[in-house]
Each structure stands twice: as structure tokens, then as C-alpha cells.
Amino acid sequence: MSAAEVTVASGREVSTDPTPALEATGLTQHFRVRGRAGRARSRNRRGRPVVHAVDDVSIKLWAGRVTAVVGESGSGKSTLARILARMITPSSGRLWLDGRATPLSAGRGARAYRNKVQLILQDPFSSLNPIHSVRYQLSRPLRIHKMVGSEELDDALESLLERVKLTPPSQYLDKLPHELSGGQLQRVAIARCLAVEPRVLLADEPVSMLDVSIRLGILNLLEELCHAESLAVLYVTHDLASARYLATDVLVMYAGQVVESGPAAAVVDTPAHPYTQLLLSAAADPEREGPAELTTSGGAPPSLIDPPAGCRFHPRCPHAMPICAIANPPMLDVSPDQRAACWLHVDPADRPKVSEGAKA
């Protein structure tokens, strides 16, 4: 760990550095729509139809901690990760790296930024060049970012493979990607990220393309790197169970918005938002007898071209009230460090008045 103090929470060492390694506020990403879908009603200020991929999301990533972003497909998780990696320029928002404001565009200063913030892609089979050896794949970032000289290159390559538990290094350096398993490829991809000595790792569903039998090894590696090297890790996943296992903090996203956040143990053990409860009811549980009992009232995720008014989850929520279809709920403290955006946690006397004719 760095010079920052360390505390223990939920059995994990946690950095208490007062400055986040990476912080973003008000991130919003609206993609312009072309073709027939462009006839939908949702439009930006210029009157053009848009997809509301991410709406007003704020997040803090701390050194020595894993923050999980959880949600079903289409919730905006991967778009958020790509914005933080500066692969996508968002419609609006602000970004700080180690307390210093940084541009959001994918152009100016992007190389220096990516020296500190690295993205681990979901598919290790396509993230590596199939015609080049592991030696070449790992040498490129070291040379581009001028991390080591020619005399130190071989030692640096061996050190990278040892850090991701690919030993002995000589067994892997001259192999091509097709000669490695999926788990080994993902470890090489992680080693490539580590080559530039980053402060932040953004892991976009890093185990979803891997066999179940080797997923735990990759998650353990990420946790070890996070604590041993004081890295801030963003773990994007649709699996709340793995988030509970790996993460210190959890953000739950639905239809481009954060609906709940807090310590992983609190969010998973005592979920405050109906959508989080739905995710938990669908998660595999070896102690549950019979099929999962979903708490949803039915329906599919909403269109992000024309999202519903009010709470975006209300068409599927079994607890929906008339106010849910009209006004977006505020993000409220429901317990220490745990927050949820749901009208259930607002005193009825404090909710906006709704006419009797309004329907949820």
C-alpha cells in the first residue's frame, strides 16, 4: 500500500486516502440515432433523437479498493467504463485523476492519461493480436511509453508475467495467442495493462468469456493486484454474487442511471432498491430450492431512445406508485454509506402530490 492509512472492512484492507484515484461527476452520454429508430420522441437540444446510454452518473475509484458496477445488459456499464478510459467523449460531465481535472475528450492528453488508466476488455481472444507473440504484445506498451531501455526489456517482460502468475515466464513469452487458454490470454491482457504502471484498472466483465472453472483465479488475481499494488479497480459485471465476493463498493445501474450504491456487503445483504432485489432473486443460490422467485411485475427493460418518465424501473416494479410514473426519485441515504433512488424511502408526507387520475 501507499502512504495512505489502511483500515479493515468486510475482511478486506481498504485505503483511506482522502483523494480518489479517479473521480467522475455528472457523466452523461447520449448517442445520436440514425435511420427508422430516429423517429422516436427522445431528442437532444438540437432536436436530434438520441439514446440515453448514461445519464448523470457520478463515481469515485479509490486506491486499494475494488468498485463494482452491476446491472443487466444495456444498463450503461460498459459505456461508463469506456468514458472513464477516454475511449468515448461524453455529452457532459467532469473527470479528475488523482485530484487533478482532466479533459474528457479522447484526443488531447489521452496517451498520458492512459498511462495511468488502463482498460481490461471482456474478450481476451480478440483483445490480443493473433499474429504476434506474447513477447511482442507486452513489449509494445513498454516501448511506446518508454518504460524501460533495451537492456532491461527481458527482465521487465518476465516480471510482468510473474505478476499475473504465468510462470515460468520463458514458457509463455514466445507463444502465439492461439496456443494459450482463455484464462492465460486474460492474464496476458492484464500484464499488458500493468506494463505502464497504471493507477487505475477498468475491468469490463473480465471473466464473462471464460470457463466457470477459471473465473475465480482471475478475480483473485485482480483482488491481489488491487491491494498489493494499491490500484483502484473498476469491476463491471452483471453478476452480483461475484461483485459481493470481489468488490469493496457496489453501484447498481438500470437504464443508464445509478439506482443504488454502497458497501458491497450492505448492497447485497440488504438491498434497498427493488431492482437490486430483482437481480439478487435471479442470482444463483446453492441453498435455494427450486427456481428463482422473481419479484418483477413483468415486462422488458425500457427503450433508451424513449425512456419512461419518472423512475425508469416503474413499469417493471411490483411496488410502483403513481408518483413513480411522474417524478424521478432522489438518491437518499438508507443506511450508513448506502444510498438508493426510490420513492419507497421517502416519507409519504414529503412526496410530491399526484392527482387521483395519475397511473403508475
N, C-alpha and C positions, 0 to 999 in steps of 0.2 A: 504493500500500500504506500501511498504518498504520505506527505507530512500531515495530511488531514487526520483528524481524530477518527476512531473507529468504534462503533457500537455493535451490539449483537441484537438482531431482531429476527424472530422466527427461525432461530438456529443458524442464521447467516451473518457474516461480518458485513457491516454497512458503513460506507463512508459518510461522514457528516460535514464534508467540505461545504461551506455556505454558498459557493458559486457552482451552478450546474456546468457540466462539461459541454452540454448543448441544450439550448432552450429556444423554443419557438412559441410565438403567441399569435392568435388570430389567423392561423393559416386557412386560406380558402382557395380552392381550385375548382373553377368552372370550365369545362371543356366545351368548345363550340360544336354544335351538332350540324351535320350536313345531310342532305337527302330528305326522304319522307319523314324521318323522325324529327326533322327540324320544324315540323308544323305544330309541335306541342306548344303549350302555353307558356312554359317556363323560359324567360328571356333575360338577358343581361341588360345593362344600362343602354346599350346601343340598339336594343330591340332584337338581338340575335338569340335564338334558342340555345340553351346550354344544359350540360349535365352537371349536377351538383355533386361532384365526386367527394369533396372535402369542404365542410362549412364551419368556419370559426373554431378551429381546433388548436388548443394550446398544450404543450408538453414540455417536461423537463427530464433530461437524462443526466444521471449523477455518476461520477466515477466510483467504481466498485459496486455498482448496482445494476441489476437487470430489470428493465421495464418492459412488460409485455403489452402489446396492443392486440386485443381479441375481438373477433367478430366474424360473421359469415361472409361468404363470397359477395363482393360488391359493396362492402361496408366502407371502403376507402382506406383500408390498412396499407396496402402496397403503394397506393398513390401518396399517402403520408410519408412512407419510407423514402420514396423517390424524391419527394420535395426536400426532405432533410438531407439527402445525398446530393442535392442540387443537380439532379438529372432533369427535373421539371421546374420551370419557373411558375410559381403560383400566381393566382389572380391578386392576392393580397396577403399580408402577414409580415411578421418580423422574425429575425433569426439572430441568435447570439452564440458564439463559440468561445468558451472559457471567459464569459462575461463581456466579450467584445462584439459589437454589432457587425454583422457580415451581410453582404449582398445576397439576395435570394436568386438572382439570375444564374443560369447555367454557364455563363460566359466568364465575365471579369473575375479574376482571382480564383477560378474554380480549381486549378491544379494545386495551389497552396492549401485550399480548403480540404480537398480530397486527400491531402497528405495527413490530415487529422481525422477525417470521417470516411470510413470505408463501408461499402455495401456488399453483403454476402447474399448472392442470388439464390432463388429457390431451386433451380435445376442445375446441379453440378455437371451434368452431361453436356450442356450447351454453354456453360459459362467459361469453359476452357477450350482453347484452340485445338482441334483434334489432330492436327498435323505436326504439332510441336511437342517436345518432351517436357517433363516436369521441370527439368533444369532451365529450359528456355522460359517457361511460364513464370518461374519465380525470379529469374534474372532480370526480366524486363522492368518491373517496378523499381528494383534496386538501382538499375542504371538510369532510368528516366528521372527518378527523384534524387539521383546522386547520393545514395545512402552509404555506399561502400566503394572502395577502389578495387581495381582488378585483382590485386594481390589478396584481398580479403574476401573475394566473392565466394569461393568454395566453402570457406568456413561459415559465411553468412547463410548460404543455402542449406548446409547441414543443420545449422542452428534452427532455422525456420521449420524444417521437417521434424526435428526433435520436439519443438514447442507444440506441435499438433499431434505428437505421439505416432509418427511414422518412422519407425526405427527398425533396422539401421538405415540411415539416410541413403547410403550407397545403393540400396536395393530399389529405391524409387526414383532417383534423380534422372535416370536415362530412359525411363519408361514413357510410353505414349498414353494418353487418356484412356484409350480403349482397352489397355492392359490392366486397368485398375477397377476396383469395385466402386459402387456409388458412394459408399462411406469414405473410401480412400480419396476419391475425387473431391468430395466436400471438404475433407481435411486439407487437401492441396489448395483448394479455393480459399480456405480460411488462412492458410500460411501465406498466400499471395497478398491477402489483406494486411497481415501482420508485418509484411516486408517494409512498409513505410512508417512503422511505429505509430499507429493511429491512437487517438484519444477515444474515439467512438466507433463501435461496430454496429451496423444496422443489419440485422439478420432477418431477411424476408422469407418466412416459412422455410427455414434451412433444412428441415427433416421431412417435409411432406412428400418428397420424391424418393425417399429412401425406404428400404425394408424396415419393418417394425423392429426386427431383432437388433438393428444397429443404430436406431434413433437415439437410444439412451446414451450411447457413447458420445455422440455429437453434442447432446445437451450438456453432458458432464464436462466436456471439453470447453464449451462456451462459459460455463459457470466457473471453471478453474481459471481460465484466461481473465475473466472479469475481475476476480478477486486477487489473483497473483500479480497481475499487471495493471491493476487499477483502471480498467477500461469501463467506459459507460456502454452498456449493451441494450439495444432495442430489439426485442424478440417479437416478430409479427407472426401470429398464429390464429387458427380458428378453434384450437383445442384448449379449453380452459383447464383441463387436467394437467397438461404439460406446462401451462403458464403457472399453475399453482406449484408445480414441482421446481421450476427453474427461477421464476421471477421474484423480485422483491416487491414490485409495484405492478398494478394492472390497470389499463384503460380499456373500457369496453366501448366499441364503436358500432353504431347502427345507422345505415343510410347516410353516411358521411359526417355524422356527428358523434361526439363523446356523450354517452348516456350514464356512465358510471366510472368512477376511478377511486383508487385507494390501495392500501397494502394488500398483497396477493391473498394472504390468509383471510382477511376480512371480506374481500370481494367474493371469494369462492365459498367460504363457510357461511357467511350471512349476506347473500346478495340482496341489494336494496331496490334494484330496478327490475320490473317484470321481464325485460328482455334477457338480462343476465340469468334470471331464474329459468328462463326457457332454454338458454344454452346449457345450463347445468343439468336440466332434466333430460337433455338429448345426449349428454356425455356418457361414455361407457362407465359402468359401475359394476365391479365383480360381485358386490354384495346385494345388488338389486335382483329380485326375482321377476322374471317376465319382461316384457318390452317396456321401454321408457314411457312415462305418462307425461306427455307434453301439455303445458299449461296455456298454449296459444288458442285463440278463438278461431284460428284458421287463416287462410289467405297466404299470399306470396309477398316477398319484400316489395316495397313501393318503387315506382318508377322514379329514377333520379333526374329525369328530364322534367317531370311534373310532380314533384313530391307533395304529399298531402299537407294541408295546413295544420298548424298546431304541432303536437307531438307526432313525429313521423312513425312511431310504433303503434299509434292508437288503433289503426284498422285491424291489427292482429292481437291487441292486448285484451285479456279477459277482464281487466279492471278498468277499462276505458270509461270515462265520464264525459258529459257534454263539453266541459272546458277543454278536454284533451284534443278535440277536433278544431278548436278555435285558437288557442294560445299555446306557444311553445313554453314548456315548464322551465323554471330557473334551475340552475345547478345549486343544490343545497347540501349542507353538512348533515349527514345522517348518523355519524359516529365520528370519533376522533380520526382525522385524516381520510375518512371515507365520504365520498360525495356522490349524489345521484340526481339526475334531472327527471323528476317525476312528480306529478301533482298529488300523488298519494301521500307525499311527505310535507305537503303544505296544509296548514290548518284550514279547515273549510271556511272559517270566517275571513281568512286572508286571500282566498281565491277570487279572481275576477268574477263578477256577476254574469251569468249566462241566462238568456231568455229561455222560457219553458219550451219554445218550439225548436231550440237547437238540439241536434242529434250528434252522438259520438260516432 
